[in-house]
């Protein structure tokens, strides 16, 4: 029988939509498939978390009502910090940073997408680690120091810290995490379920 899993996805004003919606789709699809295939499977809880109860206005204008506020969550198995322009504000937000410092020591995985790595660096989780981020944010992250910032990769694992490049790379990150939490074969089942087989148009002249 699988173990229960408590996943928290942090959201904030000016968060990049696909940075968190992509992983949310992967994790909730995994939870649904587990429940369908194994009646004895322990449930996965996937929640969006914000500092305030009000709707969060994302970078492109999508408005999202968070499932819970940070002050109501004290323990998680996996936390994900997405990116977006709002990270420049949130990396100075002591309420969020202190919450991360309390929660991440008990997590099995601490993760970020895109410029969410800036927030994890400020909270201390990414310091001294191998990390990555969106290609536009590479030099900004390097300038913070005390981390080895890799480029040209989709995601990087260093212990329980897993960081990914930008936007759609969060889907790759989440599928890999599902493979670690369950099995690689199950992650492939989730991938097929969401029909994620990237074949971008316009990658070559025709």
TORLUMFI-732949 format. One record per residue (C-alpha): residue in one letter; residue number from 1; x, y, z. Coordinates in Angstrom, 2 decimals. Example, Ala and Ser with C-alpha at 12.3 -4.5 7.8 and 13.67 -1.06 7.14 Angstrom:
// TORLUMFI-732949
a_1_12.30_-4.50_7.80
s_2_13.67_-1.06_7.14
// end
This chain:
// TORLUMFI-732949
x_1_0.00_0.00_0.00
x_2_1.34_3.44_-0.89
x_3_2.03_6.10_1.68
x_4_-0.07_9.24_2.02
x_5_1.55_12.36_0.64
x_6_1.00_16.01_1.49
x_7_2.07_18.36_-1.32
x_8_2.05_22.15_-1.01
x_9_2.42_24.48_-3.99
x_10_3.15_28.06_-2.96
x_11_1.45_30.81_-4.98
x_12_1.71_34.60_-4.80
x_13_0.85_37.66_-6.86
x_14_2.65_37.70_-10.23
x_15_3.43_33.99_-10.10
x_16_3.93_32.47_-13.57
x_17_0.83_30.39_-14.32
x_18_2.33_27.28_-15.91
x_19_5.10_27.16_-13.29
x_20_2.58_25.91_-10.77
x_21_-0.36_24.68_-12.89
x_22_1.88_22.24_-14.79
x_23_3.13_20.47_-11.64
x_24_-0.36_20.71_-10.10
x_25_-1.75_18.83_-13.12
x_26_0.92_16.14_-12.82
x_27_0.51_15.65_-9.07
x_28_-3.30_15.63_-9.11
x_29_-3.35_13.28_-12.11
x_30_-1.01_10.96_-10.21
x_31_-3.27_11.11_-7.17
x_32_-6.33_10.29_-9.25
x_33_-4.64_7.39_-11.05
x_34_-3.39_5.93_-7.78
x_35_-6.89_6.00_-6.35
x_36_-8.32_4.36_-9.49
x_37_-5.73_1.59_-9.69
x_38_-5.34_0.76_-6.01
x_39_-8.26_1.00_-3.61
x_40_-5.85_0.61_-0.71
x_41_-3.63_3.46_-1.86
x_42_-3.21_6.20_0.71
x_43_-4.47_9.55_-0.56
x_44_-2.31_12.32_-1.94
x_45_-3.29_15.84_-0.90
x_46_-2.25_18.57_-3.33
x_47_-2.93_22.14_-2.22
x_48_-2.09_25.65_-3.33
x_49_-0.83_27.76_-0.43
x_50_-0.64_31.54_-0.11
x_51_0.07_34.05_2.57
x_52_-3.44_35.49_2.36
x_53_-6.93_34.06_1.76
x_54_-7.73_36.49_-1.05
x_55_-7.42_35.45_-4.71
x_56_-3.90_35.50_-6.12
x_57_-3.46_37.44_-9.37
x_58_-0.97_35.57_-11.53
x_59_1.51_37.07_-13.98
x_60_-0.73_36.79_-17.06
x_61_-3.93_37.74_-15.23
x_62_-5.32_34.39_-14.07
x_63_-6.86_34.65_-10.61
x_64_-6.57_31.69_-8.25
x_65_-8.15_31.16_-4.84
x_66_-5.60_29.36_-2.64
x_67_-6.63_26.19_-0.84
x_68_-4.99_27.22_2.43
x_69_-2.87_29.93_4.00
x_70_0.73_29.43_5.07
x_71_-0.06_29.87_8.75
x_72_-2.37_26.84_8.67
x_73_0.27_24.47_7.27
x_74_3.15_23.30_9.43
x_75_4.18_20.03_7.77
x_76_4.54_18.86_4.16
x_77_6.13_15.96_2.34
x_78_6.86_18.06_-0.73
x_79_6.87_21.81_-1.24
x_80_7.11_23.55_-4.60
x_81_7.95_27.24_-5.12
x_82_7.14_28.43_-8.65
x_83_8.63_31.43_-10.42
x_84_7.42_34.60_-12.06
x_85_8.07_38.30_-11.58
x_86_6.57_38.05_-8.11
x_87_9.61_36.15_-6.87
x_88_11.61_39.39_-6.72
x_89_9.20_40.59_-4.06
x_90_8.79_37.23_-2.36
x_91_12.54_36.71_-1.95
x_92_12.35_39.65_0.47
x_93_9.13_38.47_2.13
x_94_10.21_37.37_5.61
x_95_6.82_35.78_6.31
x_96_7.29_33.35_3.41
x_97_11.01_32.86_4.04
x_98_10.49_32.03_7.71
x_99_7.66_29.66_6.84
x_100_9.95_27.83_4.39
x_101_12.68_27.61_7.03
x_102_10.22_25.94_9.38
x_103_8.63_23.58_6.87
x_104_11.40_22.44_4.52
x_105_13.50_20.51_7.09
x_106_10.67_17.98_7.39
x_107_10.04_17.67_3.64
x_108_11.07_14.69_1.57
x_109_11.54_16.99_-1.42
x_110_12.01_20.77_-1.62
x_111_11.48_22.01_-5.17
x_112_11.27_25.08_-7.37
x_113_10.41_25.99_-10.92
x_114_12.04_28.87_-12.79
x_115_12.89_31.87_-10.59
x_116_11.39_30.15_-7.56
x_117_15.02_29.16_-7.00
x_118_15.67_32.77_-5.95
x_119_13.23_32.35_-3.08
x_120_14.71_29.02_-2.00
x_121_18.18_30.59_-2.07
x_122_17.04_33.42_0.18
x_123_15.39_30.95_2.55
x_124_18.67_29.04_2.72
x_125_17.61_25.79_1.07
x_126_19.60_26.33_-2.14
x_127_22.82_27.62_-0.62
x_128_25.82_25.45_-1.26
x_129_23.77_23.34_-3.69
x_130_23.70_22.57_-7.40
x_131_20.65_24.33_-8.81
x_132_19.11_25.67_-12.00
x_133_16.48_28.18_-13.13
x_134_15.07_29.87_-16.24
x_135_17.81_30.81_-18.70
x_136_17.02_34.50_-18.24
x_137_17.54_34.23_-14.49
x_138_20.82_32.27_-14.52
x_139_23.11_35.27_-13.96
x_140_20.78_36.84_-11.41
x_141_20.85_33.63_-9.39
x_142_24.61_33.29_-9.74
x_143_25.05_36.83_-8.44
x_144_23.55_35.76_-5.12
x_145_26.56_33.48_-4.62
x_146_27.01_30.33_-2.54
x_147_25.48_27.97_-5.11
x_148_26.51_26.21_-8.31
x_149_24.03_27.34_-10.95
x_150_23.79_25.00_-13.94
x_151_22.36_26.01_-17.30
x_152_21.09_24.08_-20.28
x_153_19.39_21.43_-18.12
x_154_15.70_20.80_-17.44
x_155_16.09_20.05_-13.75
x_156_18.78_19.33_-11.18
x_157_18.70_17.24_-8.01
x_158_21.02_17.87_-5.09
x_159_19.91_15.73_-2.16
x_160_16.27_16.49_-1.45
x_161_16.47_19.82_-3.30
x_162_15.21_19.65_-6.89
x_163_15.13_22.79_-9.03
x_164_14.00_23.16_-12.63
x_165_14.36_25.52_-15.53
x_166_11.46_27.73_-16.57
x_167_7.77_27.31_-17.15
x_168_7.19_23.99_-18.97
x_169_10.26_22.45_-17.29
x_170_8.14_22.22_-14.15
x_171_6.15_19.42_-15.81
x_172_9.36_17.44_-16.36
x_173_10.32_18.06_-12.74
x_174_6.94_16.89_-11.44
x_175_6.93_13.73_-13.55
x_176_10.41_12.83_-12.30
x_177_9.24_13.40_-8.72
x_178_6.26_11.08_-9.28
x_179_8.71_8.45_-10.48
x_180_10.69_8.83_-7.26
x_181_7.61_8.84_-5.05
x_182_5.99_5.83_-6.74
x_183_7.87_4.22_-9.65
x_184_9.22_5.37_-13.03
x_185_6.65_3.13_-14.75
x_186_3.85_4.86_-12.88
x_187_5.28_8.26_-13.86
x_188_5.13_7.11_-17.50
x_189_1.48_6.21_-16.96
x_190_0.82_9.72_-15.66
x_191_2.72_11.18_-18.61
x_192_0.54_9.21_-21.03
x_193_-2.60_10.23_-19.13
x_194_-1.87_13.92_-19.57
x_195_-0.58_13.34_-23.13
x_196_2.71_15.07_-22.43
x_197_4.92_14.11_-25.34
x_198_6.61_17.36_-26.36
x_199_6.93_17.77_-30.09
x_200_7.24_21.53_-30.54
x_201_6.37_23.01_-33.91
x_202_8.85_25.32_-35.68
x_203_11.94_23.60_-34.28
x_204_13.31_23.42_-37.81
x_205_12.70_25.18_-41.08
x_206_10.38_23.34_-43.50
// end
